[in-house]
Amino acid sequence: MSERPIATLYRMVMPDHVCPYGLKSKWLLERRGYRVDDHWLRTRAETDAYKEQQGVQTTPQSFIDGTRIGGYDDLRRHFGLHVAKKGETSYAPVIALFGMMAALAMAASHFALGSPFTVTAAEWFISFSMCALAIQKLRDVESFSTMFLNYDLLARRWVPYGYVYPFGEALAGVLMTAHALPWLSIPVAAFIGSVGAVSVLKAVYLDRRELKCACMGGDSNVPLGFVSLTENVMMVAMALWMLLR
């Protein structure tokens, strides 16, 4: 049985700070079958001296077969793994949110009604999703409202609507979960969902603009389009369903 190849790693391990990227680099090298010659940089002075010696700006630094690979991102690239670029769009946050809300809705339905596959579970999926999306916006309402102004037709005419929207979405989501005060939750969801859907359709499909979606908050890298349209259509559909049921 041949010995594992050796990789050399220099990383910060100080009394008050252990570099997380150093830990990730070590784990990645070991996962790829390397035995890691792990060198700890135990002080800031030692770290600065090492960076100056190597002519690099950051640590950790990995070496394979005597060739410097670089930091954690460089190591990922070396192994053909994806490295997200700054500002890169991604649907991962939305997939995680909707997936978790679906799981919670089915779990609640199983507990309350004895089955995860019920009409109530579908209702809760939409209302839970509304609440979760509202939380994303409420984390930083100022940032959300700024991004929202890029495309929402009503917010462009009346700026305070950008601040009101997440509270309206949260209110409608909570009330619809409880099936309480339908005279309030239905018009709120129908109104903000309709305005939102029309705004997205105009910005993306008529004007052909490439924008970031404010649906996940003001720091979102989710592209405006299908996701935001789905969010708004779900609110309108839920309002109509509760009106007719």
Contacts in CASP RR format, 6 or more apart in sequence:
PFRMAT RR
TARGET T0000
AUTHOR 0000-0000-0000
METHOD contacts of the structure
MODEL  1
MSERPIATLYRMVMPDHVCPYGLKSKWLLERRGYRVDDHWLRTRAETDAY
KEQQGVQTTPQSFIDGTRIGGYDDLRRHFGLHVAKKGETSYAPVIALFGM
MAALAMAASHFALGSPFTVTAAEWFISFSMCALAIQKLRDVESFSTMFLN
YDLLARRWVPYGYVYPFGEALAGVLMTAHALPWLSIPVAAFIGSVGAVSV
LKAVYLDRRELKCACMGGDSNVPLGFVSLTENVMMVAMALWMLLR
3 35 0 8 1.000
4 33 0 8 1.000
4 34 0 8 1.000
4 35 0 8 1.000
5 33 0 8 1.000
5 34 0 8 1.000
5 35 0 8 1.000
5 64 0 8 1.000
5 65 0 8 1.000
6 34 0 8 1.000
6 35 0 8 1.000
6 36 0 8 1.000
6 37 0 8 1.000
7 29 0 8 1.000
7 34 0 8 1.000
7 35 0 8 1.000
7 36 0 8 1.000
7 37 0 8 1.000
7 62 0 8 1.000
7 63 0 8 1.000
7 64 0 8 1.000
8 36 0 8 1.000
8 37 0 8 1.000
8 39 0 8 1.000
8 62 0 8 1.000
8 63 0 8 1.000
8 64 0 8 1.000
8 66 0 8 1.000
9 22 0 8 1.000
9 25 0 8 1.000
9 26 0 8 1.000
9 29 0 8 1.000
9 36 0 8 1.000
9 37 0 8 1.000
9 38 0 8 1.000
9 39 0 8 1.000
9 60 0 8 1.000
9 61 0 8 1.000
9 62 0 8 1.000
9 63 0 8 1.000
10 39 0 8 1.000
10 41 0 8 1.000
10 50 0 8 1.000
10 59 0 8 1.000
10 60 0 8 1.000
10 61 0 8 1.000
11 19 0 8 1.000
11 21 0 8 1.000
11 22 0 8 1.000
11 23 0 8 1.000
11 25 0 8 1.000
11 26 0 8 1.000
11 38 0 8 1.000
11 39 0 8 1.000
11 40 0 8 1.000
11 41 0 8 1.000
11 59 0 8 1.000
11 60 0 8 1.000
11 61 0 8 1.000
12 18 0 8 1.000
12 19 0 8 1.000
12 22 0 8 1.000
12 40 0 8 1.000
12 41 0 8 1.000
12 47 0 8 1.000
12 59 0 8 1.000
12 60 0 8 1.000
13 19 0 8 1.000
13 40 0 8 1.000
13 41 0 8 1.000
13 42 0 8 1.000
14 41 0 8 1.000
14 42 0 8 1.000
14 43 0 8 1.000
14 44 0 8 1.000
19 59 0 8 1.000
19 60 0 8 1.000
21 60 0 8 1.000
21 71 0 8 1.000
21 72 0 8 1.000
22 59 0 8 1.000
22 60 0 8 1.000
22 72 0 8 1.000
24 72 0 8 1.000
25 60 0 8 1.000
25 62 0 8 1.000
25 71 0 8 1.000
25 72 0 8 1.000
25 75 0 8 1.000
26 36 0 8 1.000
26 38 0 8 1.000
28 72 0 8 1.000
28 75 0 8 1.000
28 76 0 8 1.000
28 79 0 8 1.000
29 36 0 8 1.000
29 62 0 8 1.000
29 75 0 8 1.000
30 36 0 8 1.000
32 79 0 8 1.000
34 64 0 8 1.000
41 47 0 8 1.000
41 50 0 8 1.000
41 59 0 8 1.000
47 59 0 8 1.000
50 59 0 8 1.000
50 61 0 8 1.000
51 57 0 8 1.000
51 58 0 8 1.000
51 59 0 8 1.000
54 61 0 8 1.000
54 68 0 8 1.000
56 70 0 8 1.000
58 71 0 8 1.000
59 71 0 8 1.000
60 70 0 8 1.000
60 71 0 8 1.000
60 72 0 8 1.000
61 68 0 8 1.000
61 69 0 8 1.000
61 70 0 8 1.000
61 71 0 8 1.000
62 68 0 8 1.000
62 69 0 8 1.000
62 70 0 8 1.000
62 71 0 8 1.000
62 74 0 8 1.000
62 75 0 8 1.000
63 69 0 8 1.000
64 78 0 8 1.000
69 75 0 8 1.000
69 78 0 8 1.000
73 83 0 8 1.000
76 82 0 8 1.000
76 83 0 8 1.000
77 83 0 8 1.000
84 90 0 8 1.000
87 221 0 8 1.000
88 221 0 8 1.000
89 212 0 8 1.000
89 221 0 8 1.000
89 222 0 8 1.000
89 223 0 8 1.000
90 221 0 8 1.000
90 222 0 8 1.000
91 222 0 8 1.000
91 223 0 8 1.000
91 227 0 8 1.000
93 216 0 8 1.000
93 220 0 8 1.000
93 221 0 8 1.000
93 222 0 8 1.000
94 215 0 8 1.000
94 216 0 8 1.000
94 222 0 8 1.000
94 227 0 8 1.000
97 129 0 8 1.000
97 132 0 8 1.000
97 133 0 8 1.000
97 136 0 8 1.000
97 216 0 8 1.000
98 129 0 8 1.000
100 132 0 8 1.000
101 125 0 8 1.000
101 128 0 8 1.000
101 129 0 8 1.000
101 132 0 8 1.000
102 125 0 8 1.000
104 124 0 8 1.000
104 128 0 8 1.000
105 121 0 8 1.000
105 122 0 8 1.000
105 124 0 8 1.000
105 125 0 8 1.000
105 128 0 8 1.000
106 116 0 8 1.000
106 117 0 8 1.000
106 121 0 8 1.000
106 125 0 8 1.000
107 116 0 8 1.000
108 121 0 8 1.000
108 124 0 8 1.000
109 115 0 8 1.000
109 116 0 8 1.000
109 117 0 8 1.000
109 118 0 8 1.000
109 120 0 8 1.000
109 121 0 8 1.000
109 124 0 8 1.000
110 116 0 8 1.000
112 120 0 8 1.000
113 120 0 8 1.000
113 121 0 8 1.000
123 176 0 8 1.000
123 238 0 8 1.000
123 241 0 8 1.000
124 177 0 8 1.000
126 176 0 8 1.000
126 234 0 8 1.000
126 235 0 8 1.000
126 237 0 8 1.000
126 238 0 8 1.000
127 172 0 8 1.000
127 173 0 8 1.000
127 174 0 8 1.000
127 176 0 8 1.000
127 177 0 8 1.000
127 238 0 8 1.000
128 173 0 8 1.000
128 177 0 8 1.000
129 231 0 8 1.000
129 234 0 8 1.000
130 169 0 8 1.000
130 170 0 8 1.000
130 172 0 8 1.000
130 173 0 8 1.000
130 176 0 8 1.000
130 189 0 8 1.000
130 231 0 8 1.000
130 234 0 8 1.000
130 235 0 8 1.000
130 238 0 8 1.000
131 170 0 8 1.000
131 173 0 8 1.000
131 174 0 8 1.000
131 177 0 8 1.000
133 169 0 8 1.000
133 215 0 8 1.000
133 216 0 8 1.000
133 231 0 8 1.000
134 166 0 8 1.000
134 167 0 8 1.000
134 168 0 8 1.000
134 169 0 8 1.000
134 170 0 8 1.000
134 173 0 8 1.000
135 170 0 8 1.000
136 215 0 8 1.000
136 216 0 8 1.000
136 217 0 8 1.000
136 220 0 8 1.000
137 144 0 8 1.000
137 165 0 8 1.000
137 166 0 8 1.000
137 169 0 8 1.000
137 214 0 8 1.000
137 215 0 8 1.000
137 217 0 8 1.000
137 218 0 8 1.000
138 144 0 8 1.000
138 166 0 8 1.000
138 167 0 8 1.000
138 170 0 8 1.000
139 217 0 8 1.000
140 217 0 8 1.000
140 218 0 8 1.000
140 219 0 8 1.000
141 163 0 8 1.000
141 166 0 8 1.000
143 217 0 8 1.000
143 218 0 8 1.000
143 219 0 8 1.000
144 162 0 8 1.000
144 166 0 8 1.000
144 214 0 8 1.000
144 217 0 8 1.000
144 218 0 8 1.000
145 155 0 8 1.000
145 159 0 8 1.000
145 162 0 8 1.000
145 163 0 8 1.000
145 165 0 8 1.000
146 218 0 8 1.000
147 212 0 8 1.000
147 214 0 8 1.000
147 217 0 8 1.000
147 218 0 8 1.000
147 220 0 8 1.000
148 155 0 8 1.000
148 162 0 8 1.000
148 165 0 8 1.000
148 214 0 8 1.000
149 155 0 8 1.000
149 156 0 8 1.000
149 159 0 8 1.000
149 162 0 8 1.000
150 203 0 8 1.000
150 211 0 8 1.000
150 212 0 8 1.000
150 214 0 8 1.000
151 199 0 8 1.000
151 200 0 8 1.000
151 202 0 8 1.000
151 203 0 8 1.000
151 204 0 8 1.000
151 209 0 8 1.000
151 211 0 8 1.000
151 224 0 8 1.000
152 161 0 8 1.000
152 162 0 8 1.000
152 165 0 8 1.000
152 195 0 8 1.000
152 196 0 8 1.000
152 199 0 8 1.000
152 214 0 8 1.000
153 195 0 8 1.000
153 196 0 8 1.000
153 198 0 8 1.000
153 199 0 8 1.000
153 202 0 8 1.000
154 161 0 8 1.000
154 195 0 8 1.000
154 199 0 8 1.000
155 161 0 8 1.000
155 162 0 8 1.000
155 165 0 8 1.000
165 192 0 8 1.000
168 188 0 8 1.000
168 192 0 8 1.000
169 189 0 8 1.000
169 192 0 8 1.000
169 235 0 8 1.000
171 184 0 8 1.000
171 185 0 8 1.000
171 188 0 8 1.000
172 185 0 8 1.000
172 188 0 8 1.000
172 189 0 8 1.000
172 192 0 8 1.000
172 235 0 8 1.000
172 239 0 8 1.000
173 185 0 8 1.000
173 189 0 8 1.000
175 181 0 8 1.000
175 182 0 8 1.000
175 184 0 8 1.000
175 185 0 8 1.000
176 185 0 8 1.000
176 189 0 8 1.000
176 238 0 8 1.000
176 242 0 8 1.000
179 242 0 8 1.000
182 242 0 8 1.000
182 243 0 8 1.000
185 239 0 8 1.000
185 242 0 8 1.000
186 239 0 8 1.000
186 242 0 8 1.000
186 243 0 8 1.000
187 239 0 8 1.000
189 235 0 8 1.000
189 236 0 8 1.000
189 238 0 8 1.000
189 239 0 8 1.000
190 235 0 8 1.000
190 236 0 8 1.000
190 239 0 8 1.000
190 240 0 8 1.000
192 232 0 8 1.000
192 235 0 8 1.000
193 231 0 8 1.000
193 232 0 8 1.000
193 233 0 8 1.000
193 235 0 8 1.000
193 236 0 8 1.000
193 239 0 8 1.000
194 232 0 8 1.000
194 236 0 8 1.000
196 228 0 8 1.000
196 232 0 8 1.000
197 229 0 8 1.000
197 232 0 8 1.000
197 233 0 8 1.000
197 236 0 8 1.000
200 224 0 8 1.000
200 225 0 8 1.000
200 228 0 8 1.000
200 229 0 8 1.000
200 232 0 8 1.000
201 229 0 8 1.000
203 209 0 8 1.000
203 211 0 8 1.000
203 224 0 8 1.000
204 211 0 8 1.000
204 224 0 8 1.000
204 225 0 8 1.000
204 229 0 8 1.000
209 224 0 8 1.000
210 223 0 8 1.000
210 224 0 8 1.000
211 223 0 8 1.000
211 224 0 8 1.000
212 220 0 8 1.000
212 221 0 8 1.000
212 222 0 8 1.000
212 223 0 8 1.000
212 224 0 8 1.000
213 220 0 8 1.000
213 222 0 8 1.000
213 223 0 8 1.000
213 224 0 8 1.000
213 225 0 8 1.000
213 227 0 8 1.000
213 228 0 8 1.000
214 220 0 8 1.000
214 224 0 8 1.000
214 228 0 8 1.000
215 222 0 8 1.000
215 227 0 8 1.000
215 228 0 8 1.000
215 231 0 8 1.000
216 222 0 8 1.000
END
